[in-house]
Amino acid sequence: MFFQLGLLLRILRGMGFAGVGRSLYSNAADYLLSCLSNLFLKSLK
């Protein structure tokens, strides 16, 4: 039972979690970049 669960988790981590982590990371990076650019534009005005 535990062996099957570990195998399933490993498969999920290989497939889904990599994509989810990558999309989360890219979303966070986009958000930070937009915040920084907004602050930069406000400081210029």
Jmol script that loads the backbone (N, CA, C; Angstrom):
load data "model"
ATOM      1  N   MET A   1       0.842  -1.207   0.000  1.00  0.00           N
ATOM      2  CA  MET A   1       0.000   0.000   0.000  1.00  0.00           C
ATOM      3  C   MET A   1       0.878   1.258   0.000  1.00  0.00           C
ATOM      4  N   PHE A   2       1.793   1.343   0.982  1.00  0.00           N
ATOM      5  CA  PHE A   2       2.649   2.521   1.064  1.00  0.00           C
ATOM      6  C   PHE A   2       3.570   2.610  -0.143  1.00  0.00           C
ATOM      7  N   PHE A   3       4.005   1.440  -0.623  1.00  0.00           N
ATOM      8  CA  PHE A   3       4.882   1.423  -1.786  1.00  0.00           C
ATOM      9  C   PHE A   3       4.149   1.974  -3.008  1.00  0.00           C
ATOM     10  N   GLN A   4       2.884   1.545  -3.190  1.00  0.00           N
ATOM     11  CA  GLN A   4       2.094   2.039  -4.314  1.00  0.00           C
ATOM     12  C   GLN A   4       1.852   3.536  -4.188  1.00  0.00           C
ATOM     13  N   LEU A   5       1.596   3.995  -2.956  1.00  0.00           N
ATOM     14  CA  LEU A   5       1.356   5.421  -2.725  1.00  0.00           C
ATOM     15  C   LEU A   5       2.608   6.232  -3.060  1.00  0.00           C
ATOM     16  N   GLY A   6       3.766   5.740  -2.632  1.00  0.00           N
ATOM     17  CA  GLY A   6       5.019   6.431  -2.932  1.00  0.00           C
ATOM     18  C   GLY A   6       5.284   6.483  -4.421  1.00  0.00           C
ATOM     19  N   LEU A   7       4.991   5.389  -5.108  1.00  0.00           N
ATOM     20  CA  LEU A   7       5.183   5.346  -6.556  1.00  0.00           C
ATOM     21  C   LEU A   7       4.257   6.344  -7.245  1.00  0.00           C
ATOM     22  N   LEU A   8       3.010   6.390  -6.801  1.00  0.00           N
ATOM     23  CA  LEU A   8       2.047   7.332  -7.364  1.00  0.00           C
ATOM     24  C   LEU A   8       2.495   8.768  -7.140  1.00  0.00           C
ATOM     25  N   LEU A   9       2.968   9.060  -5.914  1.00  0.00           N
ATOM     26  CA  LEU A   9       3.451  10.404  -5.615  1.00  0.00           C
ATOM     27  C   LEU A   9       4.653  10.770  -6.484  1.00  0.00           C
ATOM     28  N   ARG A  10       5.538   9.788  -6.700  1.00  0.00           N
ATOM     29  CA  ARG A  10       6.709  10.047  -7.528  1.00  0.00           C
ATOM     30  C   ARG A  10       6.296  10.352  -8.967  1.00  0.00           C
ATOM     31  N   ILE A  11       5.319   9.603  -9.481  1.00  0.00           N
ATOM     32  CA  ILE A  11       4.826   9.838 -10.839  1.00  0.00           C
ATOM     33  C   ILE A  11       4.162  11.204 -10.935  1.00  0.00           C
ATOM     34  N   LEU A  12       3.340  11.530  -9.931  1.00  0.00           N
ATOM     35  CA  LEU A  12       2.674  12.831  -9.915  1.00  0.00           C
ATOM     36  C   LEU A  12       3.687  13.961  -9.850  1.00  0.00           C
ATOM     37  N   ARG A  13       4.712  13.783  -9.011  1.00  0.00           N
ATOM     38  CA  ARG A  13       5.729  14.812  -8.870  1.00  0.00           C
ATOM     39  C   ARG A  13       6.475  14.991 -10.191  1.00  0.00           C
ATOM     40  N   GLY A  14       6.724  13.870 -10.876  1.00  0.00           N
ATOM     41  CA  GLY A  14       7.415  13.942 -12.156  1.00  0.00           C
ATOM     42  C   GLY A  14       6.586  14.651 -13.208  1.00  0.00           C
ATOM     43  N   MET A  15       5.291  14.357 -13.278  1.00  0.00           N
ATOM     44  CA  MET A  15       4.441  14.936 -14.311  1.00  0.00           C
ATOM     45  C   MET A  15       3.885  16.285 -13.890  1.00  0.00           C
ATOM     46  N   GLY A  16       3.021  16.259 -12.882  1.00  0.00           N
ATOM     47  CA  GLY A  16       2.205  17.440 -12.584  1.00  0.00           C
ATOM     48  C   GLY A  16       2.929  18.518 -11.804  1.00  0.00           C
ATOM     49  N   PHE A  17       3.626  18.096 -10.746  1.00  0.00           N
ATOM     50  CA  PHE A  17       4.186  19.100  -9.840  1.00  0.00           C
ATOM     51  C   PHE A  17       5.248  19.946 -10.523  1.00  0.00           C
ATOM     52  N   ALA A  18       5.987  19.357 -11.473  1.00  0.00           N
ATOM     53  CA  ALA A  18       6.986  20.145 -12.197  1.00  0.00           C
ATOM     54  C   ALA A  18       6.295  21.250 -12.986  1.00  0.00           C
ATOM     55  N   GLY A  19       5.215  20.901 -13.694  1.00  0.00           N
ATOM     56  CA  GLY A  19       4.489  21.903 -14.466  1.00  0.00           C
ATOM     57  C   GLY A  19       3.830  22.944 -13.578  1.00  0.00           C
ATOM     58  N   VAL A  20       3.238  22.484 -12.467  1.00  0.00           N
ATOM     59  CA  VAL A  20       2.588  23.415 -11.542  1.00  0.00           C
ATOM     60  C   VAL A  20       3.611  24.355 -10.923  1.00  0.00           C
ATOM     61  N   GLY A  21       4.738  23.802 -10.494  1.00  0.00           N
ATOM     62  CA  GLY A  21       5.788  24.623  -9.906  1.00  0.00           C
ATOM     63  C   GLY A  21       6.329  25.633 -10.901  1.00  0.00           C
ATOM     64  N   ARG A  22       6.495  25.184 -12.146  1.00  0.00           N
ATOM     65  CA  ARG A  22       7.017  26.085 -13.170  1.00  0.00           C
ATOM     66  C   ARG A  22       6.034  27.212 -13.449  1.00  0.00           C
ATOM     67  N   SER A  23       4.737  26.881 -13.534  1.00  0.00           N
ATOM     68  CA  SER A  23       3.745  27.927 -13.809  1.00  0.00           C
ATOM     69  C   SER A  23       3.626  28.883 -12.624  1.00  0.00           C
ATOM     70  N   LEU A  24       3.686  28.347 -11.396  1.00  0.00           N
ATOM     71  CA  LEU A  24       3.664  29.209 -10.212  1.00  0.00           C
ATOM     72  C   LEU A  24       4.864  30.137 -10.202  1.00  0.00           C
ATOM     73  N   TYR A  25       6.025  29.577 -10.516  1.00  0.00           N
ATOM     74  CA  TYR A  25       7.252  30.379 -10.511  1.00  0.00           C
ATOM     75  C   TYR A  25       7.183  31.470 -11.575  1.00  0.00           C
ATOM     76  N   SER A  26       6.701  31.110 -12.767  1.00  0.00           N
ATOM     77  CA  SER A  26       6.626  32.113 -13.835  1.00  0.00           C
ATOM     78  C   SER A  26       5.574  33.169 -13.512  1.00  0.00           C
ATOM     79  N   ASN A  27       4.460  32.760 -12.898  1.00  0.00           N
ATOM     80  CA  ASN A  27       3.438  33.730 -12.499  1.00  0.00           C
ATOM     81  C   ASN A  27       3.980  34.684 -11.451  1.00  0.00           C
ATOM     82  N   ALA A  28       4.719  34.151 -10.473  1.00  0.00           N
ATOM     83  CA  ALA A  28       5.304  35.000  -9.437  1.00  0.00           C
ATOM     84  C   ALA A  28       6.324  35.953 -10.046  1.00  0.00           C
ATOM     85  N   ALA A  29       7.123  35.449 -10.980  1.00  0.00           N
ATOM     86  CA  ALA A  29       8.123  36.298 -11.635  1.00  0.00           C
ATOM     87  C   ALA A  29       7.442  37.404 -12.438  1.00  0.00           C
ATOM     88  N   ASP A  30       6.372  37.061 -13.171  1.00  0.00           N
ATOM     89  CA  ASP A  30       5.635  38.068 -13.941  1.00  0.00           C
ATOM     90  C   ASP A  30       5.038  39.118 -13.010  1.00  0.00           C
ATOM     91  N   TYR A  31       4.480  38.673 -11.879  1.00  0.00           N
ATOM     92  CA  TYR A  31       3.873  39.587 -10.922  1.00  0.00           C
ATOM     93  C   TYR A  31       4.919  40.540 -10.346  1.00  0.00           C
ATOM     94  N   LEU A  32       6.079  39.994  -9.965  1.00  0.00           N
ATOM     95  CA  LEU A  32       7.143  40.827  -9.417  1.00  0.00           C
ATOM     96  C   LEU A  32       7.639  41.818 -10.462  1.00  0.00           C
ATOM     97  N   LEU A  33       7.781  41.363 -11.693  1.00  0.00           N
ATOM     98  CA  LEU A  33       8.252  42.254 -12.757  1.00  0.00           C
ATOM     99  C   LEU A  33       7.249  43.378 -13.007  1.00  0.00           C
ATOM    100  N   SER A  34       5.967  43.057 -13.004  1.00  0.00           N
ATOM    101  CA  SER A  34       4.957  44.095 -13.235  1.00  0.00           C
ATOM    102  C   SER A  34       4.930  45.083 -12.073  1.00  0.00           C
ATOM    103  N   CYS A  35       5.072  44.581 -10.839  1.00  0.00           N
ATOM    104  CA  CYS A  35       5.119  45.469  -9.674  1.00  0.00           C
ATOM    105  C   CYS A  35       6.326  46.397  -9.754  1.00  0.00           C
ATOM    106  N   LEU A  36       7.483  45.837 -10.101  1.00  0.00           N
ATOM    107  CA  LEU A  36       8.695  46.643 -10.205  1.00  0.00           C
ATOM    108  C   LEU A  36       8.573  47.683 -11.309  1.00  0.00           C
ATOM    109  N   SER A  37       8.007  47.298 -12.444  1.00  0.00           N
ATOM    110  CA  SER A  37       7.865  48.258 -13.538  1.00  0.00           C
ATOM    111  C   SER A  37       6.865  49.351 -13.176  1.00  0.00           C
ATOM    112  N   ASN A  38       5.791  48.993 -12.452  1.00  0.00           N
ATOM    113  CA  ASN A  38       4.828  50.001 -12.001  1.00  0.00           C
ATOM    114  C   ASN A  38       5.488  50.984 -11.041  1.00  0.00           C
ATOM    115  N   LEU A  39       6.278  50.474 -10.098  1.00  0.00           N
ATOM    116  CA  LEU A  39       6.986  51.347  -9.166  1.00  0.00           C
ATOM    117  C   LEU A  39       7.968  52.251  -9.911  1.00  0.00           C
ATOM    118  N   PHE A  40       8.637  51.691 -10.903  1.00  0.00           N
ATOM    119  CA  PHE A  40       9.598  52.460 -11.684  1.00  0.00           C
ATOM    120  C   PHE A  40       8.896  53.591 -12.444  1.00  0.00           C
ATOM    121  N   LEU A  41       7.748  53.277 -13.053  1.00  0.00           N
ATOM    122  CA  LEU A  41       6.997  54.296 -13.795  1.00  0.00           C
ATOM    123  C   LEU A  41       6.468  55.369 -12.858  1.00  0.00           C
ATOM    124  N   LYS A  42       6.036  54.977 -11.659  1.00  0.00           N
ATOM    125  CA  LYS A  42       5.553  55.972 -10.691  1.00  0.00           C
ATOM    126  C   LYS A  42       6.679  56.879 -10.232  1.00  0.00           C
ATOM    127  N   SER A  43       7.876  56.319 -10.075  1.00  0.00           N
ATOM    128  CA  SER A  43       9.004  57.130  -9.622  1.00  0.00           C
ATOM    129  C   SER A  43       9.450  58.101 -10.712  1.00  0.00           C
ATOM    130  N   LEU A  44       9.191  57.771 -11.971  1.00  0.00           N
ATOM    131  CA  LEU A  44       9.569  58.670 -13.070  1.00  0.00           C
ATOM    132  C   LEU A  44       8.663  59.889 -13.142  1.00  0.00           C
ATOM    133  N   LYS A  45       7.387  59.703 -12.783  1.00  0.00           N
ATOM    134  CA  LYS A  45       6.423  60.808 -12.924  1.00  0.00           C
ATOM    135  C   LYS A  45       6.638  61.917 -11.903  1.00  0.00           C
TER     136      LYS A  45
END
end "model"
wireframe off; spacefill off
backbone 0.3
color backbone group
